[in-house]
């Protein structure tokens, strides 16, 4: 398979969570709980640097295969093999234009990051 192509009121304690969704990595990932590598399956090779970075950083990440209008040219198992990603990294399908899909992707990331923390 060839993939090369404030307001007033009582003070409350809050915990902030930072989630990285691709982009410039070093400064952006400081303090992050995880990352989403959003992959355009028409240009799979473009995600290799991000995958390599997050694998080497130890930051939990998920691969989100961004399909358009339900079109997924490759299934998650094919992508896992092409990217040589181990079974512990979730690979999910999504359409990032849809709120429910984006929400599901972020939930998967947070669950994965929590499980990685417990190991």
DSSP file (Angstrom, degrees, kcal/mol; ACC not computed):
  #  RESIDUE AA STRUCTURE BP1 BP2  ACC     N-H-->O    O-->H-N    N-H-->O    O-->H-N    TCO  KAPPA ALPHA  PHI   PSI    X-CA   Y-CA   Z-CA
    1    1 A X              0   0    0      0, 0.0     2,-0.7     0, 0.0     0, 0.0   0.000 360.0 360.0 360.0 127.5    0.0    0.0    0.0
    2    2 A X        +     0   0    0      1,-0.1     3,-0.1     2,-0.0    81,-0.0  -0.871 360.0 162.9-104.9 111.0    1.5    3.3   -1.0
    3    3 A X        +     0   0    0     -2,-0.7    43,-1.3     1,-0.2    -1,-0.1   0.277  41.9 110.3-104.8   8.8    0.6    6.2    1.2
    4    4 A X              0   0    0      1,-0.3    -1,-0.2    41,-0.1    -2,-0.0   0.739 360.0 360.0 -69.6 -23.6    3.3    8.6    0.1
    5    5 A X              0   0    0     -3,-0.1    -1,-0.3    41,-0.1    -2,-0.1   0.548 360.0 360.0 -58.2 360.0    1.5   11.1   -1.6
    6        !              0   0    0      0, 0.0     0, 0.0     0, 0.0     0, 0.0   0.000 360.0 360.0 360.0 360.0    0.0    0.0    0.0
    7    6 A X              0   0    0      0, 0.0     2,-0.3     0, 0.0     3,-0.1   0.000 360.0 360.0 360.0 -80.4  -14.1   37.3   36.9
    8    7 A X        -     0   0    0      1,-0.1     0, 0.0     0, 0.0     0, 0.0  -0.638 360.0 -96.3 -67.8 156.3  -17.2   37.7   37.1
    9    8 A X  S    S+     0   0    0     -2,-0.3     2,-0.2     3,-0.0    -1,-0.1  -0.215  77.9  85.2 -65.2 162.3  -17.8   38.5   40.7
   10    9 A X  S    S-     0   0    0     -3,-0.1     0, 0.0     2,-0.0     0, 0.0  -0.727  81.8 -23.2 132.3 178.6  -18.8   35.7   42.9
   11   10 A X        -     0   0    0     -2,-0.2     2,-0.3     1,-0.1     0, 0.0  -0.256  67.8-112.0 -62.0 144.6  -17.3   32.9   45.0
   12   11 A X        -     0   0    0     -5,-0.0     2,-0.4     1,-0.0    -1,-0.1  -0.583  33.7-164.2 -77.3 135.5  -13.9   31.8   44.0
   13   12 A X        -     0   0    0     -2,-0.3     2,-0.5     2,-0.0    -1,-0.0  -0.952  20.2-123.1-121.9 143.1  -13.7   28.3   42.5
   14   13 A X        -     0   0    0     -2,-0.4     2,-0.4     2,-0.0    -2,-0.0  -0.698  35.4-172.3 -80.3 130.0  -10.7   26.1   42.1
   15   14 A X        -     0   0    0     -2,-0.5     2,-0.5     2,-0.0    -2,-0.0  -0.928  19.3-146.4-124.9 151.2  -10.4   25.1   38.5
   16   15 A X        -     0   0    0     -2,-0.4     2,-0.4     2,-0.0    -2,-0.0  -0.967  18.0-149.6-112.2 125.9   -8.1   22.7   36.7
   17   16 A X        -     0   0    0     -2,-0.5     2,-0.4     2,-0.0    -2,-0.0  -0.758   7.0-160.5 -96.9 144.4   -7.2   23.6   33.2
   18   17 A X        -     0   0    0     -2,-0.4     2,-0.5     2,-0.0    15,-0.1  -0.979   3.1-155.7-121.8 134.6   -6.5   21.0   30.6
   19   18 A X  E     -a   33   0A   0     13,-0.5    15,-2.6    -2,-0.4    16,-0.7  -0.943   8.8-171.4-112.6 127.1   -4.5   21.7   27.5
   20   19 A X  E     -a   35   0A   0     -2,-0.5     2,-0.5    13,-0.2    16,-0.2  -0.976  13.7-144.2-120.5 126.7   -5.1   19.6   24.5
   21   20 A X  E     -a   36   0A   0     14,-2.4    16,-2.1    -2,-0.5     2,-0.6  -0.762   9.5-168.0 -92.0 130.9   -2.8   19.9   21.4
   22   21 A X  E     -a   37   0A   0     -2,-0.5    16,-0.1     1,-0.4    14,-0.1  -0.826  57.2 -72.0-118.6  90.8   -4.4   19.5   18.1
   23   22 A X  S    S+     0   0    0     14,-0.9    -1,-0.4    -2,-0.6     2,-0.1   0.032  88.0 101.6  51.8-166.2   -1.4   19.2   15.7
   24   23 A X  S    S-     0   0    0     -3,-0.1     2,-0.3     5,-0.0    -1,-0.1  -0.442  80.6  -3.7  97.5-168.4    0.5   22.4   15.0
   25   24 A X  S  > S-     0   0    0      1,-0.1     4,-0.5    -2,-0.1     5,-0.1  -0.468  71.3-162.9 -64.5 122.8    3.9   23.7   16.2
   26   25 A X  H  >  +     0   0    0     -2,-0.3     4,-2.7     3,-0.2     5,-0.3   0.959  61.5  57.8 -87.2 -55.5    4.9   21.2   18.8
   27   26 A X  H  > S+     0   0    0      1,-0.2     4,-0.6     2,-0.2    -1,-0.1   0.884 117.5  29.0 -53.8 -56.9    7.5   22.1   21.3
   28   27 A X  H >4 S+     0   0    0      1,-0.2     3,-0.6     2,-0.2    -1,-0.2   0.865 120.7  55.0 -71.5 -34.8    6.0   25.2   23.0
   29   28 A X  H 3< S+     0   0    0     -4,-0.5    -2,-0.2     1,-0.2    -1,-0.2   0.826 104.8  52.5 -69.0 -32.2    2.5   24.1   22.3
   30   29 A X  H >< S+     0   0    0     -4,-2.7     3,-2.6     2,-0.1     2,-0.3   0.640  75.7 116.2 -83.6 -13.0    2.8   20.7   24.0
   31   30 A X  T << S+     0   0    0     -4,-0.6     3,-0.1    -3,-0.6    -3,-0.0  -0.398  93.9   3.5 -58.9 118.3    4.2   22.0   27.3
   32   31 A X  T 3  S+     0   0    0      1,-0.3   -13,-0.5    -2,-0.3    -1,-0.3   0.416  98.2 141.5  86.0  -0.8    1.6   21.2   29.9
   33   32 A X  E <   -a   19   0A   0     -3,-2.6    -1,-0.3     1,-0.1   -13,-0.2  -0.399  47.0-151.4 -74.2 150.5   -0.6   19.3   27.5
   34   33 A X  E    S-     0   0A   0    -15,-2.6    27,-0.3     1,-0.3     2,-0.3   0.607  72.0 -32.8 -92.9 -14.6   -2.4   16.1   28.5
   35   34 A X  E     -a   20   0A   0    -16,-0.7   -14,-2.4    25,-0.1     2,-0.3  -0.983  57.0-117.4 176.8-179.8   -2.4   14.7   25.0
   36   35 A X  E     -ab  21  62A   0     25,-1.6    27,-2.1    -2,-0.3     2,-0.5  -0.986   7.3-143.3-142.8 149.6   -2.6   15.4   21.3
   37   36 A X  E     -ab  22  63A   0    -16,-2.1     2,-0.9    -2,-0.3   -14,-0.9  -0.972  11.2-156.0-110.6 123.1   -4.8   14.6   18.3
   38   37 A X  E     - b   0  64A   0     25,-2.9    27,-2.6    -2,-0.5     2,-0.7  -0.873  14.4-155.3 -97.3 104.2   -3.1   14.0   15.1
   39   38 A X  E     - b   0  65A   0     -2,-0.9     2,-0.5    25,-0.2    27,-0.2  -0.722  13.2-159.7 -85.6 116.6   -5.7   14.8   12.5
   40   39 A X  E     - b   0  66A   0     25,-3.1    27,-2.9    -2,-0.7     2,-0.9  -0.855  19.8-151.0-109.8 125.8   -5.0   12.9    9.4
   41   40 A X  E >   - b   0  67A   0     -2,-0.5     3,-2.5     3,-0.3     6,-0.2  -0.843  16.6-153.7 -85.3 108.7   -6.2   13.7    5.9
   42   41 A X  G >  S+     0   0    0     -2,-0.9     3,-0.6    25,-0.6    -1,-0.1   0.633  91.2  65.8 -67.0 -11.1   -6.1   10.1    4.5
   43   42 A X  G 3  S+     0   0    0      1,-0.2    -1,-0.3     2,-0.1     3,-0.1   0.691 115.6  29.4 -77.8 -17.7   -5.6   11.5    1.0
   44   43 A X  G X  S+     0   0    0     -3,-2.5     3,-1.6     1,-0.1     4,-0.3  -0.403  74.2 154.8-136.2  56.6   -2.2   12.7    2.2
   45   44 A X  G X   +     0   0    0     -3,-0.6     3,-2.0     1,-0.3     4,-0.3   0.836  66.7  65.2 -57.5 -38.0   -1.3   10.3    4.9
   46   45 A X  G >  S+     0   0    0    -43,-1.3     3,-1.2     1,-0.3     4,-0.3   0.751  88.2  70.9 -60.2 -23.4    2.5   10.8    4.5
   47   46 A X  G <  S+     0   0    0     -3,-1.6     4,-0.3     1,-0.2     3,-0.3   0.706  92.8  56.6 -66.9 -18.9    2.0   14.4    5.7
   48   47 A X  G <> S+     0   0    0     -3,-2.0     4,-2.5    -4,-0.3    -1,-0.2   0.566  78.3  93.4 -90.7  -7.3    1.3   13.1    9.3
   49   48 A X  H <> S+     0   0    0     -3,-1.2     4,-2.8    -4,-0.3     5,-0.2   0.898  84.0  50.6 -54.5 -45.8    4.6   11.2    9.7
   50   49 A X  H  > S+     0   0    0     -4,-0.3     4,-2.4    -3,-0.3    -1,-0.2   0.905 112.3  47.1 -60.9 -39.6    6.5   14.1   11.4
   51   50 A X  H  > S+     0   0    0     -4,-0.3     4,-2.6    -3,-0.2     5,-0.2   0.927 113.1  48.1 -66.7 -44.1    3.7   14.6   13.9
   52   51 A X  H  X S+     0   0    0     -4,-2.5     4,-2.5     1,-0.2     5,-0.2   0.935 113.0  48.5 -61.8 -46.3    3.4   10.9   14.7
   53   52 A X  H  X S+     0   0    0     -4,-2.8     4,-2.4    -5,-0.2    -1,-0.2   0.924 111.3  51.0 -58.8 -44.7    7.1   10.7   15.1
   54   53 A X  H  X S+     0   0    0     -4,-2.4     4,-2.0    -5,-0.2    -2,-0.2   0.953 113.3  42.9 -59.1 -51.6    7.2   13.7   17.4
   55   54 A X  H  X S+     0   0    0     -4,-2.6     4,-1.3     1,-0.2     5,-0.5   0.852 112.3  53.3 -69.3 -33.6    4.5   12.5   19.7
   56   55 A X  H  < S+     0   0    0     -4,-2.5     3,-0.3    -5,-0.2    -1,-0.2   0.933 114.5  42.5 -62.2 -44.2    5.8    8.9   19.8
   57   56 A X  H  < S+     0   0    0     -4,-2.4    -2,-0.2    -5,-0.2    -1,-0.2   0.772 111.2  55.4 -74.2 -26.2    9.2   10.3   20.9
   58   57 A X  H  < S-     0   0    0     -4,-2.0    -1,-0.2    -5,-0.2    -2,-0.2   0.749  99.4-131.4 -78.9 -23.3    7.8   12.9   23.3
   59   58 A X     <  +     0   0    0     -4,-1.3     2,-0.4     1,-0.3    -3,-0.1   0.447  58.5 142.1  83.9  -0.9    5.9   10.3   25.3
   60   59 A X        -     0   0    0     -5,-0.5    -1,-0.3     1,-0.1    -2,-0.1  -0.603  59.1-112.2 -74.3 128.5    2.8   12.6   25.1
   61   60 A X        +     0   0    0     -2,-0.4   -25,-1.6   -27,-0.3     2,-0.3  -0.342  47.8 171.9 -59.8 139.9   -0.4   10.4   24.7
   62   61 A X  E     -b   36   0A   0    -27,-0.2     2,-0.3    51,-0.1    29,-0.3  -0.984  24.9-148.2-147.8 158.8   -1.9   10.9   21.3
   63   62 A X  E     -b   37   0A   0    -27,-2.1   -25,-2.9    -2,-0.3     2,-0.6  -0.931  18.6-129.9-123.6 151.9   -4.7    9.6   19.1
   64   63 A X  E     -bc  38  92A   0     27,-2.6    29,-2.8    -2,-0.3     2,-0.6  -0.911  21.2-165.0-100.0 122.0   -4.8    9.4   15.4
   65   64 A X  E     -bc  39  93A   0    -27,-2.6   -25,-3.1    -2,-0.6     2,-0.9  -0.934  10.4-148.6-111.5 112.1   -8.0   10.8   14.0
   66   65 A X  E     -bc  40  94A   0     27,-3.5    29,-2.7    -2,-0.6     2,-1.0  -0.699  15.6-146.0 -81.6 107.7   -8.6    9.8   10.3
   67   66 A X  E     -bc  41  95A   0    -27,-2.9   -25,-0.6    -2,-0.9     2,-0.3  -0.647  20.0-174.1 -83.6 104.6  -10.5   12.8    8.9
   68   67 A X        -     0   0    0     27,-3.4     2,-0.6    -2,-1.0     3,-0.2  -0.657  18.2-134.9 -94.4 154.3  -13.0   11.5    6.4
   69   68 A X  B >  S-D   72   0B   0      3,-0.9     3,-1.6    -2,-0.3    27,-0.1  -0.948  82.2 -13.6-113.5 122.8  -15.1   13.8    4.2
   70   69 A X  T 3  S-     0   0    0     -2,-0.6    -1,-0.2     1,-0.3     3,-0.1   0.873 129.6 -53.8  55.4  40.4  -18.8   13.0    3.8
   71   70 A X  T 3  S+     0   0    0      1,-0.2     2,-0.6    -3,-0.2    -1,-0.3   0.490 101.5 140.0  78.0   2.8  -18.2    9.5    5.3
   72   71 A X  B <   +D   69   0B   0     -3,-1.6    -3,-0.9     2,-0.0     2,-0.4  -0.715  20.9 170.2 -85.5 120.5  -15.4    8.7    2.8
   73   72 A X        -     0   0    0     -2,-0.6    -5,-0.1    -5,-0.2    21,-0.0  -0.897  14.7-170.5-128.7 100.0  -12.5    6.8    4.4
   74   73 A X  S    S+     0   0    0     -2,-0.4     2,-0.4     1,-0.1    -1,-0.1   0.786  77.7  33.3 -63.5 -25.3  -10.2    5.5    1.7
   75   74 A X  S    S-     0   0    0      4,-0.0     2,-0.1     3,-0.0    -1,-0.1  -0.975  80.4-129.6-131.1 144.5   -8.3    3.4    4.3
   76   75 A X    >>  -     0   0    0     -2,-0.4     4,-2.0     1,-0.1     3,-0.5  -0.495  35.3-101.7 -86.9 164.1   -9.5    1.6    7.4
   77   76 A X  H 3> S+     0   0    0      1,-0.2     4,-2.8     2,-0.2     5,-0.2   0.832 120.7  55.3 -55.4 -35.9   -7.8    2.1   10.8
   78   77 A X  H 3> S+     0   0    0      2,-0.2     4,-2.0     1,-0.2    -1,-0.2   0.899 107.7  49.0 -66.0 -39.2   -5.9   -1.2   10.6
   79   78 A X  H <> S+     0   0    0     -3,-0.5     4,-2.4     2,-0.2    -2,-0.2   0.905 113.9  46.3 -64.5 -40.8   -4.4   -0.2    7.2
   80   79 A X  H  X S+     0   0    0     -4,-2.0     4,-2.8     2,-0.2     5,-0.2   0.904 109.2  54.6 -68.6 -41.2   -3.3    3.1    8.6
   81   80 A X  H  X>S+     0   0    0     -4,-2.8     5,-2.2    -5,-0.2     4,-0.8   0.917 111.8  45.2 -57.4 -43.5   -1.9    1.5   11.8
   82   81 A X  H  <5S+     0   0    0     -4,-2.0     3,-0.3     3,-0.2    -2,-0.2   0.924 113.4  48.9 -66.4 -44.9    0.2   -0.8    9.6
   83   82 A X  H  <5S+     0   0    0     -4,-2.4    -2,-0.2     1,-0.2    -1,-0.2   0.884 118.6  39.1 -64.0 -38.7    1.3    2.0    7.3
   84   83 A X  H  <5S-     0   0    0     -4,-2.8    -1,-0.2    -5,-0.1    -2,-0.2   0.544 104.9-129.6 -87.1  -7.7    2.3    4.3   10.2
   85   84 A X  T  <5 +     0   0    0     -4,-0.8     2,-0.4    -3,-0.3    -3,-0.2   0.938  46.9 167.8  55.4  49.8    3.7    1.4   12.2
   86   85 A X      < -     0   0    0     -5,-2.2    -1,-0.2    -6,-0.2    -2,-0.1  -0.794  32.9-121.5 -96.4 133.7    1.6    2.4   15.3
   87   86 A X    >   -     0   0    0     -2,-0.4     3,-1.3     1,-0.1    -1,-0.1  -0.171  28.0-103.4 -68.9 167.6    1.3    0.0   18.2
   88   87 A X  T 3  S+     0   0    0      1,-0.2    -1,-0.1     3,-0.0     4,-0.1   0.642 113.2  69.8 -69.9 -14.3   -2.0   -1.3   19.4
   89   88 A X  T 3  S+     0   0    0      2,-0.1     2,-0.6     1,-0.0    -1,-0.2   0.682  82.7  81.1 -78.5 -16.3   -2.0    1.1   22.4
   90   89 A X  S <  S-     0   0    0     -3,-1.3   -27,-0.1   -29,-0.0     2,-0.1  -0.806  83.8-128.7 -93.1 119.2   -2.5    4.2   20.3
   91   90 A X        -     0   0    0     -2,-0.6   -27,-2.6   -29,-0.3     2,-0.5  -0.404  19.6-166.5 -66.2 137.9   -6.2    4.7   19.3
   92   91 A X  E     +c   64   0A   0    -29,-0.2     2,-0.3    -2,-0.1   -27,-0.2  -0.987  17.8 173.2-123.1 118.7   -6.9    5.3   15.7
   93   92 A X  E     -c   65   0A   0    -29,-2.8   -27,-3.5    -2,-0.5     2,-0.4  -0.823  29.8-122.5-124.1 160.5  -10.4    6.5   15.1
   94   93 A X  E     +c   66   0A   0     -2,-0.3     2,-0.3   -29,-0.2   -27,-0.2  -0.817  40.6 156.9-101.0 146.2  -12.4    7.8   12.1
   95   94 A X  E     -c   67   0A   0    -29,-2.7   -27,-3.4    -2,-0.4     2,-0.4  -0.968  43.7-134.8-155.7 166.0  -14.0   11.2   12.3
   96   95 A X    >   -     0   0    0     -2,-0.3     3,-2.6   -29,-0.2     7,-0.3  -0.906  21.0-159.5-126.3 102.4  -15.3   14.2   10.2
   97   96 A X  T 3  S+     0   0    0     -2,-0.4     6,-0.1     1,-0.3   -28,-0.1   0.617  85.6  68.8 -63.1 -13.0  -13.7   17.2   12.0
   98   97 A X  T 3  S+     0   0    0      4,-0.0     2,-0.5     5,-0.0    -1,-0.3   0.665  87.7  78.8 -77.2 -15.4  -16.4   19.4   10.5
   99   98 A X  S <> S-     0   0    0     -3,-2.6     4,-2.4     1,-0.1     3,-0.3  -0.842  73.7-145.4-103.4 126.4  -19.1   17.8   12.6
  100   99 A X  H  > S+     0   0    0     -2,-0.5     4,-2.7     1,-0.2     5,-0.2   0.878  98.9  52.1 -54.7 -45.8  -19.3   18.9   16.3
  101  100 A X  H  > S+     0   0    0      1,-0.2     4,-2.3     2,-0.2    -1,-0.2   0.893 111.0  48.0 -62.7 -39.8  -20.3   15.4   17.5
  102  101 A X  H  > S+     0   0    0     -6,-0.3     4,-2.3    -3,-0.3    -1,-0.2   0.919 112.0  49.1 -66.3 -43.2  -17.3   13.8   15.8
  103  102 A X  H  X S+     0   0    0     -4,-2.4     4,-2.2    -7,-0.3    -2,-0.2   0.912 111.9  49.4 -62.7 -41.9  -14.9   16.4   17.2
  104  103 A X  H  X S+     0   0    0     -4,-2.7     4,-2.3    -5,-0.2    -1,-0.2   0.923 110.4  49.9 -62.0 -45.3  -16.3   15.9   20.7
  105  104 A X  H  X S+     0   0    0     -4,-2.3     4,-2.4     1,-0.2    -1,-0.2   0.886 109.0  53.1 -61.7 -39.6  -16.0   12.1   20.4
  106  105 A X  H  X S+     0   0    0     -4,-2.3     4,-2.1     1,-0.2    -1,-0.2   0.926 110.4  46.7 -61.5 -45.4  -12.4   12.5   19.2
  107  106 A X  H  X S+     0   0    0     -4,-2.2     4,-2.5     2,-0.2    -2,-0.2   0.870 110.7  52.3 -67.4 -36.3  -11.5   14.7   22.2
  108  107 A X  H  X S+     0   0    0     -4,-2.3     4,-2.7     2,-0.2     5,-0.2   0.928 108.8  50.7 -63.6 -43.6  -13.3   12.2   24.6
  109  108 A X  H  X S+     0   0    0     -4,-2.4     4,-2.4     1,-0.2    -2,-0.2   0.910 110.7  50.0 -59.3 -42.2  -11.2    9.4   23.1
  110  109 A X  H  X S+     0   0    0     -4,-2.1     4,-2.8     2,-0.2    -2,-0.2   0.940 111.2  46.8 -62.1 -48.0   -8.0   11.5   23.7
  111  110 A X  H  X S+     0   0    0     -4,-2.5     4,-2.4     2,-0.2    -2,-0.2   0.914 113.2  49.0 -63.5 -42.7   -8.8   12.3   27.3
  112  111 A X  H  X S+     0   0    0     -4,-2.7     4,-2.4     2,-0.2    -1,-0.2   0.925 112.9  48.2 -60.9 -43.7   -9.7    8.6   28.0
  113  112 A X  H  X S+     0   0    0     -4,-2.4     4,-2.5    -5,-0.2    -2,-0.2   0.915 111.6  49.5 -63.2 -43.4   -6.5    7.5   26.4
  114  113 A X  H  X S+     0   0    0     -4,-2.8     4,-1.8     2,-0.2    -1,-0.2   0.890 111.4  49.5 -64.2 -39.7   -4.4   10.1   28.3
  115  114 A X  H  X S+     0   0    0     -4,-2.4     4,-1.5     2,-0.2    -1,-0.2   0.915 111.9  47.6 -65.2 -43.1   -6.0    9.0   31.6
  116  115 A X  H  X S+     0   0    0     -4,-2.4     4,-0.9     1,-0.2    -2,-0.2   0.895 110.5  52.1 -65.4 -39.3   -5.4    5.3   30.9
  117  116 A X  H  < S+     0   0    0     -4,-2.5     3,-0.5     1,-0.2    -1,-0.2   0.875 107.9  52.9 -63.2 -36.7   -1.8    6.1   30.0
  118  117 A X  H  < S+     0   0    0     -4,-1.8    -1,-0.2     1,-0.2    -2,-0.2   0.836 106.6  52.8 -66.5 -33.8   -1.3    8.0   33.2
  119  118 A X  H  <        0   0    0     -4,-1.5    -1,-0.2     1,-0.2    -2,-0.2   0.676 360.0 360.0 -78.2 -17.7   -2.6    5.0   35.2
  120  119 A X     <        0   0    0     -4,-0.9    -1,-0.2    -3,-0.5    -2,-0.2   0.482 360.0 360.0 -75.3 360.0   -0.1    2.6   33.6
